[in-house]
Amino acid sequence: MNINIRKGNIQDLSDLVYHNCAMAMETECLQLDDITVHKGVSAVLQDSQKGFYLIAETESGVAGSLMITFEWSDWRNRYVWWIQSVYVREAYRGKGIYKALYQEVEKLGKGSDIQLVRLYVESENLNARKVYERLGMQESHYRLYEAEWEKN
């Protein structure tokens, strides 16, 4: 299968909204609000300061995607990239789509000043964890904490 990786653009909006909503449902049984996700994806596509998407395409169309966001590291005096919103359509799983996306992340990161890439994964998502480990990522010693506030 021929896989093309490219940066996402506004024409990918509907696919990216679908990917985000499907991923949340599959991994966390969480029903996202389409309007909110639409606005959130649009915000990234229109403002590269927020991040960027990578799109995996085959002859049949969009097969998967991921988003990169940025965190400034004062310890490193450079940015850390976060891989987020990873989704591969079910028909394409196990066919190297995520591997191709990750290799593009590596290429772009190593070609810039990025020293570290991170991601978080649902603790029960064993399939995803195995894929990340096969590609050379290691489980971190950090634990993730969060607090969510109601929107005013």
Backbone as JSON Lines, residues from 0, in Angstrom:
{"i":0,"aa":"M","n":[0.85,-1.18,0.0],"ca":[0.0,0.0,0.0],"c":[0.89,1.24,0.0]}
{"i":1,"aa":"N","n":[0.57,2.19,-0.83],"ca":[1.29,3.44,-0.92],"c":[0.69,4.43,0.08]}
{"i":2,"aa":"I","n":[1.51,4.93,1.01],"ca":[1.04,5.87,2.04],"c":[1.74,7.2,1.83]}
{"i":3,"aa":"N","n":[0.96,8.26,1.7],"ca":[1.48,9.62,1.58],"c":[1.18,10.37,2.88]}
{"i":4,"aa":"I","n":[2.19,10.99,3.45],"ca":[2.01,11.79,4.67],"c":[2.19,13.26,4.3]}
{"i":5,"aa":"R","n":[1.24,14.07,4.74],"ca":[1.31,15.51,4.47],"c":[0.73,16.26,5.66]}
{"i":6,"aa":"K","n":[1.01,17.56,5.71],"ca":[0.41,18.4,6.74],"c":[-1.07,18.62,6.42]}
{"i":7,"aa":"G","n":[-1.87,18.67,7.47],"ca":[-3.29,18.89,7.31],"c":[-3.6,20.31,6.89]}
{"i":8,"aa":"N","n":[-4.75,20.49,6.25],"ca":[-5.21,21.81,5.85],"c":[-6.73,21.88,6.04]}
{"i":9,"aa":"I","n":[-7.3,23.01,5.74],"ca":[-8.72,23.25,6.01],"c":[-9.62,22.25,5.27]}
{"i":10,"aa":"Q","n":[-9.15,21.7,4.15],"ca":[-9.95,20.7,3.43],"c":[-10.06,19.39,4.21]}
{"i":11,"aa":"D","n":[-9.22,19.2,5.21],"ca":[-9.25,17.99,6.04],"c":[-10.16,18.12,7.26]}
{"i":12,"aa":"L","n":[-10.8,19.25,7.41],"ca":[-11.57,19.54,8.61],"c":[-12.57,18.44,8.96]}
{"i":13,"aa":"S","n":[-13.4,18.02,8.02],"ca":[-14.43,17.03,8.34],"c":[-13.82,15.68,8.71]}
{"i":14,"aa":"D","n":[-12.74,15.27,8.03],"ca":[-12.07,14.02,8.4],"c":[-11.48,14.1,9.81]}
{"i":15,"aa":"L","n":[-10.86,15.23,10.13],"ca":[-10.24,15.39,11.45],"c":[-11.29,15.42,12.56]}
{"i":16,"aa":"V","n":[-12.4,16.07,12.33],"ca":[-13.48,16.08,13.33],"c":[-13.98,14.64,13.53]}
{"i":17,"aa":"Y","n":[-14.2,13.93,12.43],"ca":[-14.62,12.53,12.53],"c":[-13.6,11.71,13.31]}
{"i":18,"aa":"H","n":[-12.31,11.85,12.99],"ca":[-11.26,11.09,13.67],"c":[-11.26,11.36,15.17]}
{"i":19,"aa":"N","n":[-11.36,12.63,15.55],"ca":[-11.35,12.97,16.98],"c":[-12.54,12.36,17.7]}
{"i":20,"aa":"C","n":[-13.71,12.49,17.12],"ca":[-14.92,11.96,17.77],"c":[-14.89,10.44,17.84]}
{"i":21,"aa":"A","n":[-14.43,9.79,16.77],"ca":[-14.36,8.33,16.76],"c":[-13.32,7.84,17.77]}
{"i":22,"aa":"M","n":[-12.18,8.5,17.85],"ca":[-11.13,8.09,18.78],"c":[-11.62,8.2,20.22]}
{"i":23,"aa":"A","n":[-12.3,9.29,20.56],"ca":[-12.81,9.47,21.92],"c":[-13.83,8.39,22.27]}
{"i":24,"aa":"M","n":[-14.68,8.05,21.33],"ca":[-15.68,7.02,21.58],"c":[-15.01,5.65,21.74]}
{"i":25,"aa":"E","n":[-14.07,5.33,20.87],"ca":[-13.41,4.02,20.92],"c":[-12.56,3.84,22.17]}
{"i":26,"aa":"T","n":[-11.82,4.87,22.56],"ca":[-10.85,4.7,23.65],"c":[-11.42,5.01,25.02]}
{"i":27,"aa":"E","n":[-12.42,5.91,25.1],"ca":[-12.92,6.32,26.4],"c":[-14.44,6.27,26.51]}
{"i":28,"aa":"C","n":[-15.11,5.75,25.48],"ca":[-16.59,5.75,25.44],"c":[-17.12,7.15,25.74]}
{"i":29,"aa":"L","n":[-16.47,8.13,25.15],"ca":[-16.79,9.52,25.39],"c":[-17.4,10.13,24.13]}
{"i":30,"aa":"Q","n":[-18.62,10.63,24.24],"ca":[-19.29,11.29,23.12],"c":[-18.91,12.77,23.11]}
{"i":31,"aa":"L","n":[-18.1,13.18,22.14],"ca":[-17.69,14.57,22.05],"c":[-18.75,15.39,21.33]}
{"i":32,"aa":"D","n":[-18.78,16.67,21.63],"ca":[-19.67,17.6,20.95],"c":[-19.06,17.99,19.61]}
{"i":33,"aa":"D","n":[-19.72,17.62,18.51],"ca":[-19.19,17.88,17.17],"c":[-18.88,19.35,16.93]}
{"i":34,"aa":"I","n":[-19.73,20.23,17.42],"ca":[-19.53,21.67,17.18],"c":[-18.25,22.14,17.88]}
{"i":35,"aa":"T","n":[-18.04,21.7,19.11],"ca":[-16.84,22.08,19.85],"c":[-15.59,21.53,19.17]}
{"i":36,"aa":"V","n":[-15.64,20.27,18.76],"ca":[-14.49,19.66,18.09],"c":[-14.23,20.38,16.76]}
{"i":37,"aa":"H","n":[-15.26,20.7,16.03],"ca":[-15.12,21.43,14.77],"c":[-14.38,22.75,15.0]}
{"i":38,"aa":"K","n":[-14.8,23.48,16.03],"ca":[-14.13,24.75,16.36],"c":[-12.69,24.53,16.79]}
{"i":39,"aa":"G","n":[-12.45,23.47,17.57],"ca":[-11.1,23.19,18.05],"c":[-10.15,22.8,16.93]}
{"i":40,"aa":"V","n":[-10.61,21.94,16.03],"ca":[-9.78,21.53,14.89],"c":[-9.54,22.74,13.98]}
{"i":41,"aa":"S","n":[-10.58,23.51,13.73],"ca":[-10.43,24.72,12.9],"c":[-9.39,25.67,13.48]}
{"i":42,"aa":"A","n":[-9.4,25.8,14.8],"ca":[-8.45,26.71,15.46],"c":[-7.01,26.3,15.17]}
{"i":43,"aa":"V","n":[-6.74,25.01,15.22],"ca":[-5.38,24.53,14.93],"c":[-5.04,24.73,13.45]}
{"i":44,"aa":"L","n":[-5.97,24.4,12.58],"ca":[-5.72,24.54,11.15],"c":[-5.49,25.99,10.74]}
{"i":45,"aa":"Q","n":[-6.06,26.93,11.5],"ca":[-5.93,28.35,11.16],"c":[-4.81,29.06,11.93]}
{"i":46,"aa":"D","n":[-4.22,28.4,12.92],"ca":[-3.2,29.04,13.74],"c":[-2.08,28.05,14.04]}
{"i":47,"aa":"S","n":[-1.0,28.13,13.29],"ca":[0.11,27.17,13.44],"c":[0.81,27.3,14.79]}
{"i":48,"aa":"Q","n":[0.55,28.36,15.54],"ca":[1.11,28.49,16.89],"c":[0.5,27.45,17.84]}
{"i":49,"aa":"K","n":[-0.7,26.97,17.5],"ca":[-1.38,25.99,18.34],"c":[-0.89,24.57,18.06]}
{"i":50,"aa":"G","n":[-0.42,24.31,16.85],"ca":[0.03,22.98,16.48],"c":[-0.2,22.74,15.01]}
{"i":51,"aa":"F","n":[-0.11,21.48,14.61],"ca":[-0.39,21.1,13.23],"c":[-0.82,19.64,13.19]}
{"i":52,"aa":"Y","n":[-1.5,19.3,12.11],"ca":[-1.94,17.93,11.89],"c":[-1.09,17.29,10.79]}
{"i":53,"aa":"L","n":[-0.88,16.0,10.93],"ca":[-0.33,15.2,9.85],"c":[-1.43,14.26,9.39]}
{"i":54,"aa":"I","n":[-1.55,14.11,8.08],"ca":[-2.58,13.3,7.45],"c":[-1.9,12.16,6.7]}
{"i":55,"aa":"A","n":[-2.41,10.94,6.88],"ca":[-1.94,9.78,6.11],"c":[-3.0,9.47,5.07]}
{"i":56,"aa":"E","n":[-2.56,9.46,3.82],"ca":[-3.47,9.17,2.71],"c":[-3.0,7.92,1.96]}
{"i":57,"aa":"T","n":[-3.97,7.18,1.45],"ca":[-3.69,6.08,0.53],"c":[-4.44,6.39,-0.76]}
{"i":58,"aa":"E","n":[-4.39,5.47,-1.69],"ca":[-5.13,5.65,-2.95],"c":[-6.62,5.83,-2.67]}
{"i":59,"aa":"S","n":[-7.09,5.26,-1.57],"ca":[-8.52,5.3,-1.23],"c":[-8.95,6.55,-0.48]}
{"i":60,"aa":"G","n":[-8.0,7.36,-0.04],"ca":[-8.33,8.58,0.7],"c":[-7.63,8.64,2.04]}
{"i":61,"aa":"V","n":[-8.16,9.46,2.95],"ca":[-7.55,9.67,4.27],"c":[-7.69,8.41,5.1]}
{"i":62,"aa":"A","n":[-6.56,7.92,5.61],"ca":[-6.54,6.68,6.39],"c":[-6.29,6.93,7.87]}
{"i":63,"aa":"G","n":[-5.66,8.06,8.21],"ca":[-5.34,8.34,9.61],"c":[-4.77,9.74,9.76]}
{"i":64,"aa":"S","n":[-4.61,10.12,11.02],"ca":[-4.09,11.46,11.31],"c":[-3.57,11.52,12.73]}
{"i":65,"aa":"L","n":[-2.83,12.56,12.99],"ca":[-2.42,12.9,14.35],"c":[-2.18,14.4,14.4]}
{"i":66,"aa":"M","n":[-2.12,14.91,15.63],"ca":[-1.86,16.33,15.83],"c":[-0.59,16.48,16.66]}
{"i":67,"aa":"I","n":[0.2,17.49,16.35],"ca":[1.37,17.86,17.14],"c":[1.08,19.2,17.82]}
{"i":68,"aa":"T","n":[1.29,19.24,19.14],"ca":[1.23,20.5,19.87],"c":[2.59,20.73,20.53]}
{"i":69,"aa":"F","n":[2.79,21.93,21.04],"ca":[4.1,22.35,21.51],"c":[4.09,22.68,23.0]}
{"i":70,"aa":"E","n":[5.15,22.29,23.66],"ca":[5.36,22.65,25.07],"c":[6.78,23.2,25.19]}
{"i":71,"aa":"W","n":[6.91,24.38,25.79],"ca":[8.24,24.94,26.0],"c":[8.88,24.27,27.21]}
{"i":72,"aa":"S","n":[10.11,23.81,27.06],"ca":[10.85,23.19,28.16],"c":[11.96,24.13,28.6]}
{"i":73,"aa":"D","n":[11.82,24.68,29.79],"ca":[12.89,25.53,30.31],"c":[14.12,24.69,30.67]}
{"i":74,"aa":"W","n":[13.93,23.43,30.99],"ca":[15.07,22.55,31.28],"c":[15.94,22.32,30.05]}
{"i":75,"aa":"R","n":[15.31,22.29,28.89],"ca":[16.02,21.99,27.65],"c":[16.29,23.24,26.8]}
{"i":76,"aa":"N","n":[15.61,24.33,27.12],"ca":[15.67,25.55,26.32],"c":[15.27,25.27,24.88]}
{"i":77,"aa":"R","n":[14.24,24.47,24.72],"ca":[13.69,24.16,23.4],"c":[12.31,23.54,23.58]}
{"i":78,"aa":"Y","n":[11.63,23.38,22.47],"ca":[10.28,22.83,22.51],"c":[10.29,21.31,22.58]}
{"i":79,"aa":"V","n":[9.27,20.8,23.24],"ca":[8.92,19.38,23.24],"c":[7.65,19.27,22.41]}
{"i":80,"aa":"W","n":[7.59,18.27,21.56],"ca":[6.37,18.03,20.8],"c":[5.52,17.0,21.51]}
{"i":81,"aa":"W","n":[4.23,17.21,21.49],"ca":[3.25,16.25,22.0],"c":[2.45,15.71,20.82]}
{"i":82,"aa":"I","n":[2.41,14.39,20.71],"ca":[1.55,13.73,19.73],"c":[0.19,13.56,20.38]}
{"i":83,"aa":"Q","n":[-0.84,14.05,19.7],"ca":[-2.2,13.97,20.24],"c":[-3.17,13.56,19.12]}
{"i":84,"aa":"S","n":[-4.37,13.24,19.52],"ca":[-5.47,12.97,18.58],"c":[-5.08,11.98,17.49]}
{"i":85,"aa":"V","n":[-4.42,10.9,17.9],"ca":[-4.02,9.85,16.96],"c":[-5.25,9.03,16.58]}
{"i":86,"aa":"Y","n":[-5.45,8.86,15.27],"ca":[-6.55,8.0,14.83],"c":[-6.21,7.39,13.49]}
{"i":87,"aa":"V","n":[-6.41,6.08,13.41],"ca":[-6.29,5.35,12.15],"c":[-7.62,4.66,11.92]}
{"i":88,"aa":"R","n":[-8.19,4.89,10.75],"ca":[-9.48,4.26,10.42],"c":[-9.34,2.74,10.49]}
{"i":89,"aa":"E","n":[-10.4,2.12,10.98],"ca":[-10.36,0.68,11.28],"c":[-9.88,-0.17,10.12]}
{"i":90,"aa":"A","n":[-10.3,0.13,8.91],"ca":[-9.91,-0.66,7.74],"c":[-8.41,-0.61,7.46]}
{"i":91,"aa":"Y","n":[-7.71,0.38,8.02],"ca":[-6.29,0.58,7.75],"c":[-5.39,0.17,8.91]}
{"i":92,"aa":"R","n":[-5.96,-0.28,9.99],"ca":[-5.14,-0.64,11.15],"c":[-4.29,-1.86,10.86]}
{"i":93,"aa":"G","n":[-3.07,-1.82,11.38],"ca":[-2.15,-2.93,11.16],"c":[-1.47,-2.89,9.8]}
{"i":94,"aa":"K","n":[-1.62,-1.78,9.08],"ca":[-1.06,-1.68,7.73],"c":[0.05,-0.63,7.63]}
{"i":95,"aa":"G","n":[0.56,-0.17,8.78],"ca":[1.68,0.76,8.77],"c":[1.32,2.23,8.7]}
{"i":96,"aa":"I","n":[0.05,2.56,8.88],"ca":[-0.37,3.97,8.8],"c":[0.25,4.78,9.94]}
{"i":97,"aa":"Y","n":[0.08,4.32,11.19],"ca":[0.67,5.08,12.29],"c":[2.19,5.12,12.18]}
{"i":98,"aa":"K","n":[2.8,4.02,11.79],"ca":[4.26,3.99,11.63],"c":[4.7,5.08,10.65]}
{"i":99,"aa":"A","n":[4.0,5.22,9.55],"ca":[4.34,6.25,8.57],"c":[4.16,7.66,9.15]}
{"i":100,"aa":"L","n":[3.08,7.86,9.91],"ca":[2.86,9.15,10.56],"c":[3.99,9.44,11.55]}
{"i":101,"aa":"Y","n":[4.33,8.46,12.37],"ca":[5.37,8.64,13.39],"c":[6.74,8.91,12.73]}
{"i":102,"aa":"Q","n":[7.03,8.21,11.65],"ca":[8.3,8.45,10.97],"c":[8.38,9.87,10.43]}
{"i":103,"aa":"E","n":[7.24,10.42,10.01],"ca":[7.23,11.82,9.57],"c":[7.44,12.76,10.75]}
{"i":104,"aa":"V","n":[6.85,12.44,11.9],"ca":[7.09,13.24,13.12],"c":[8.58,13.23,13.43]}
{"i":105,"aa":"E","n":[9.2,12.05,13.39],"ca":[10.64,11.95,13.65],"c":[11.45,12.79,12.66]}
{"i":106,"aa":"K","n":[11.12,12.68,11.39],"ca":[11.84,13.42,10.35],"c":[11.72,14.92,10.58]}
{"i":107,"aa":"L","n":[10.51,15.39,10.82],"ca":[10.3,16.83,11.03],"c":[10.97,17.29,12.32]}
{"i":108,"aa":"G","n":[10.85,16.5,13.38],"ca":[11.43,16.88,14.67],"c":[12.94,16.91,14.64]}
{"i":109,"aa":"K","n":[13.52,15.88,14.09],"ca":[14.98,15.81,14.04],"c":[15.56,16.85,13.08]}
{"i":110,"aa":"G","n":[14.75,17.29,12.11],"ca":[15.19,18.31,11.18],"c":[15.07,19.72,11.74]}
{"i":111,"aa":"S","n":[14.53,19.83,12.94],"ca":[14.4,21.14,13.6],"c":[15.14,21.07,14.94]}
{"i":112,"aa":"D","n":[14.69,21.84,15.88],"ca":[15.37,21.91,17.18],"c":[14.63,21.09,18.24]}
{"i":113,"aa":"I","n":[13.83,20.12,17.83],"ca":[13.04,19.33,18.76],"c":[13.9,18.19,19.3]}
{"i":114,"aa":"Q","n":[13.96,18.06,20.61],"ca":[14.78,17.03,21.24],"c":[13.94,15.86,21.74]}
{"i":115,"aa":"L","n":[12.65,16.12,21.98],"ca":[11.83,15.13,22.67],"c":[10.42,15.17,22.13]}
{"i":116,"aa":"V","n":[9.83,13.99,21.96],"ca":[8.42,13.9,21.59],"c":[7.74,13.03,22.64]}
{"i":117,"aa":"R","n":[6.54,13.44,23.02],"ca":[5.78,12.72,24.04],"c":[4.37,12.48,23.53]}
{"i":118,"aa":"L","n":[3.72,11.52,24.17],"ca":[2.28,11.34,23.97],"c":[1.72,10.72,25.22]}
{"i":119,"aa":"Y","n":[0.42,10.85,25.37],"ca":[-0.24,10.12,26.44],"c":[-1.24,9.19,25.8]}
{"i":120,"aa":"V","n":[-1.47,8.08,26.47],"ca":[-2.33,7.04,25.93],"c":[-3.22,6.53,27.06]}
{"i":121,"aa":"E","n":[-4.45,6.24,26.73],"ca":[-5.37,5.65,27.7],"c":[-4.71,4.39,28.26]}
{"i":122,"aa":"S","n":[-4.65,4.27,29.59],"ca":[-3.9,3.19,30.22],"c":[-4.36,1.8,29.8]}
{"i":123,"aa":"E","n":[-5.61,1.64,29.42],"ca":[-6.14,0.34,29.03],"c":[-5.98,0.07,27.52]}
{"i":124,"aa":"N","n":[-5.45,1.01,26.78],"ca":[-5.31,0.85,25.33],"c":[-4.01,0.09,25.02]}
{"i":125,"aa":"L","n":[-4.06,-1.21,25.27],"ca":[-2.86,-2.04,25.14],"c":[-2.35,-2.12,23.7]}
{"i":126,"aa":"N","n":[-3.25,-2.15,22.72],"ca":[-2.82,-2.2,21.32],"c":[-1.99,-0.99,20.96]}
{"i":127,"aa":"A","n":[-2.47,0.2,21.33],"ca":[-1.73,1.42,21.02],"c":[-0.38,1.43,21.75]}
{"i":128,"aa":"R","n":[-0.37,1.02,23.0],"ca":[0.87,1.01,23.76],"c":[1.92,0.12,23.1]}
{"i":129,"aa":"K","n":[1.48,-1.05,22.59],"ca":[2.41,-1.96,21.91],"c":[2.97,-1.33,20.64]}
{"i":130,"aa":"V","n":[2.11,-0.63,19.9],"ca":[2.58,0.04,18.67],"c":[3.63,1.08,19.01]}
{"i":131,"aa":"Y","n":[3.37,1.92,20.01],"ca":[4.32,2.96,20.39],"c":[5.65,2.36,20.82]}
{"i":132,"aa":"E","n":[5.59,1.29,21.59],"ca":[6.82,0.64,22.05],"c":[7.6,0.02,20.89]}
{"i":133,"aa":"R","n":[6.89,-0.58,19.93],"ca":[7.57,-1.17,18.76],"c":[8.31,-0.1,17.96]}
{"i":134,"aa":"L","n":[7.82,1.13,18.01],"ca":[8.46,2.21,17.26],"c":[9.56,2.91,18.06]}
{"i":135,"aa":"G","n":[9.86,2.38,19.25],"ca":[10.98,2.9,20.03],"c":[10.61,3.86,21.14]}
{"i":136,"aa":"M","n":[9.33,4.12,21.34],"ca":[8.93,4.99,22.45],"c":[8.94,4.17,23.74]}
{"i":137,"aa":"Q","n":[9.21,4.85,24.84],"ca":[9.26,4.18,26.15],"c":[8.26,4.81,27.09]}
{"i":138,"aa":"E","n":[7.7,3.99,27.97],"ca":[6.8,4.52,28.98],"c":[7.59,5.43,29.91]}
{"i":139,"aa":"S","n":[7.05,6.59,30.19],"ca":[7.71,7.58,31.04],"c":[7.5,7.25,32.51]}
{"i":140,"aa":"H","n":[8.33,7.83,33.34],"ca":[8.16,7.67,34.78],"c":[7.16,8.68,35.36]}
{"i":141,"aa":"Y","n":[6.67,9.59,34.52],"ca":[5.7,10.58,34.97],"c":[4.29,10.01,35.01]}
{"i":142,"aa":"R","n":[3.49,10.52,35.9],"ca":[2.06,10.25,35.92],"c":[1.35,11.53,35.54]}
{"i":143,"aa":"L","n":[0.24,11.41,34.88],"ca":[-0.5,12.56,34.4],"c":[-1.59,12.93,35.4]}
{"i":144,"aa":"Y","n":[-1.66,14.19,35.77],"ca":[-2.71,14.72,36.63],"c":[-3.42,15.82,35.86]}
{"i":145,"aa":"E","n":[-4.67,16.01,36.17],"ca":[-5.41,17.08,35.5],"c":[-6.51,17.6,36.39]}
{"i":146,"aa":"A","n":[-6.92,18.8,36.09],"ca":[-8.1,19.42,36.74],"c":[-8.87,20.11,35.63]}
{"i":147,"aa":"E","n":[-10.16,19.92,35.6],"ca":[-10.97,20.51,34.55],"c":[-11.95,21.5,35.19]}
{"i":148,"aa":"W","n":[-12.02,22.68,34.59],"ca":[-12.93,23.71,35.08],"c":[-14.07,23.89,34.11]}
{"i":149,"aa":"E","n":[-15.19,24.23,34.64],"ca":[-16.35,24.54,33.8],"c":[-16.08,25.8,33.0]}
{"i":150,"aa":"K","n":[-16.54,25.82,31.78],"ca":[-16.37,26.98,30.92],"c":[-17.36,28.06,31.35]}
{"i":151,"aa":"N","n":[-16.87,29.29,31.47],"ca":[-17.75,30.42,31.85],"c":[-18.55,30.92,30.67]}
